[in-house]
Amino acid sequence: MNNESVKFDYCIIGAGASGLSCAIAAASNGKSVIVLEKNKKAGRKLYATGNGRCNLTNRYADTACYRSKEGGYMELLFNLCHGVDISEQVCSFMNALGIMTTEIDGYVYPASYQASSVVWGMLDELKRLKVSINCDCEVIGIAQYGDEYKVTCSDKEYTASNVVLAAGSCAYPSLGGSKSGYSLAESLGLKVSEPEPALTALKIKETKHFELLKGVRAKGRVDACDRHGRLMASEYGEVQFAEDTLSGIVCFNMASLKPDRLRICFFDKVPDREIFLKHADRTLVGVLNGFVNDKLAQYMVESFGLKKSSCVSDISIKEIDSFVGHIAELEFNITGTEDFEKAQAATGGICLDQIDPSTFAVKGRKGLYACGELLDIDGKCGGYNLTFAFLSGLKAGGGYNAQT
Ligand SMILES: Cc1cc2nc3c(=O)[nH]c(=O)nc-3n(C[C@H](O)[C@H](O)[C@H](O)COP(=O)(O)OP(=O)(O)OC[C@H]3O[C@@H](n4cnc5c(N)ncnc54)[C@H](O)[C@@H]3O)c2cc1C
């Protein structure tokens, strides 16, 4: 074992969005910092965000866009956005690094629309601040000895006065997601709520006629319901149909709720009996195709038990009324979500009641901090998770003292 002779003020575990932000903040306050990263390079997940465009933050970011499995998070979030627009804080941080931002309907991206520009901007700032990032270096143990922490990797040991757990969640293992951060936290006596996949596709039970919908993308109002049919959440947006899943931002946002069924209305105005009667000679699919995608129209007809070729005049007025009821709210039974392999985030993590909301320090543990997705907090799709990772990282590092 090679003991690194230098003692650092901060040893940060994980070179993702939160760990890099934390390192920038701590070093900008004159602290000596080392970042340990198990991947071969820093910011691996960050490069892949927003399909490579990196949705940094969102103009509509507020506490309602976040969830916590065990709760107790409001104070933590309010402290991040206290009195200042939360997305503005992310943009100012980026601007201070020389990264300009641009916005589409509230979604904020780097002006380059390249996630790499964010990673490179952060790494250049760390270089300027003389922070080393040791990659290919998985932390396997942390122990506290008085006012000092010993951080152990497979072939080296580091000593630091402060340790920051910024190891992220176990979502998307192909980009570095792992349970390692949870285990390290537990080894230090912290309570961790079992992680579960979030921001991922919902698996559906239907098989009959569902194959018709494969590849269809359609906008609608999506209601997530529990097994008693009670409404859990409602959102408007695009639904994407695949082999046996429903995805798209609205469905992703509902994954952590674990709904039992979705009710979806694909119409701005549901066609009524009069509309059908006006076009009595046409097929039902033909009439519906005036409102929605043809495959969706066919699914609506066949899942009602009629043939694709059925004309309006083939069915009674009573049946038309009942058909209108069927198409107004298509119902899909949900059997679960995709697993961590395809989840963009995880619910669960280090329980928030252990975290000091103004510093992200672990309460009662001098020199121990936690930030980012490793905490029991997850945001909706749209830049909210990176927002939390950046801002919690900056706080854990004592706040960014930008170069003037
Ligand atoms: C495909 C995809 C697209 C996404 N797009 C967006 C988006 O556009 N906008 C948005 O807001 N969010 C997005 N997210 C979510 C967002 O990327 C995460 O919430 C965010 O990166 C979390 O930052 P973090 O620093 O907490 O964790 P991470 O970025 O995961 O960083 C943690 C780091 O710690 C390292 N690590 C773990 N254990 C150890 C250990 N024992 N020793 C050393 N290193 C360790 C990991 O290798 C990793 O590099 C996306 C996620 C995915 C998977």
The ligand as a Gaussian input file, in Angstrom:
#p B3LYP/6-31G(d) Opt

LIG

0 1
 C      -28.048000       9.082000     -19.845000
 C      -28.295000      10.148000     -18.791000
 C      -28.692000      11.417000     -19.181000
 C      -28.942000      12.397000     -18.212000
 N      -29.289000      13.647000     -18.632000
 C      -29.492000      14.619000     -17.697000
 C      -29.769000      15.959000     -18.104000
 O      -29.726000      16.314000     -19.302000
 N      -30.020000      16.869000     -17.110000
 C      -29.997000      16.541000     -15.779000
 O      -30.251000      17.402000     -14.940000
 N      -29.694000      15.289000     -15.379000
 C      -29.422000      14.336000     -16.302000
 N      -29.075000      13.080000     -15.870000
 C      -28.894000      12.847000     -14.422000
 C      -27.533000      13.422000     -13.994000
 O      -26.543000      13.008000     -14.904000
 C      -27.140000      12.978000     -12.575000
 O      -28.167000      13.290000     -11.677000
 C      -25.853000      13.678000     -12.139000
 O      -24.793000      13.373000     -13.016000
 C      -25.481000      13.287000     -10.719000
 O      -24.225000      13.834000     -10.404000
 P      -23.372000      13.197000      -9.240000
 O      -22.096000      13.949000      -9.194000
 O      -24.171000      13.116000      -8.011000
 O      -23.107000      11.699000      -9.718000
 P      -22.272000      11.175000     -10.970000
 O      -22.294000      12.154000     -12.067000
 O      -22.775000       9.815000     -11.219000
 O      -20.784000      11.117000     -10.429000
 C      -20.387000      10.221000      -9.418000
 C      -18.988000       9.745000      -9.722000
 O      -18.497000       9.005000      -8.618000
 C      -17.733000       7.927000      -9.112000
 N      -17.646000       6.908000      -8.072000
 C      -18.642000       6.134000      -7.579000
 N      -18.191000       5.339000      -6.597000
 C      -16.877000       5.624000      -6.463000
 C      -15.853000       5.112000      -5.621000
 N      -16.097000       4.170000      -4.706000
 N      -14.594000       5.598000      -5.765000
 C      -14.310000       6.561000      -6.676000
 N      -15.259000       7.076000      -7.511000
 C      -16.514000       6.609000      -7.388000
 C      -18.505000       7.487000     -10.336000
 O      -17.696000       6.736000     -11.218000
 C      -18.952000       8.812000     -10.918000
 O      -18.037000       9.321000     -11.869000
 C      -28.814000      12.086000     -16.828000
 C      -28.395000      10.807000     -16.453000
 C      -28.126000       9.851000     -17.409000
 C      -27.664000       8.483000     -16.976000

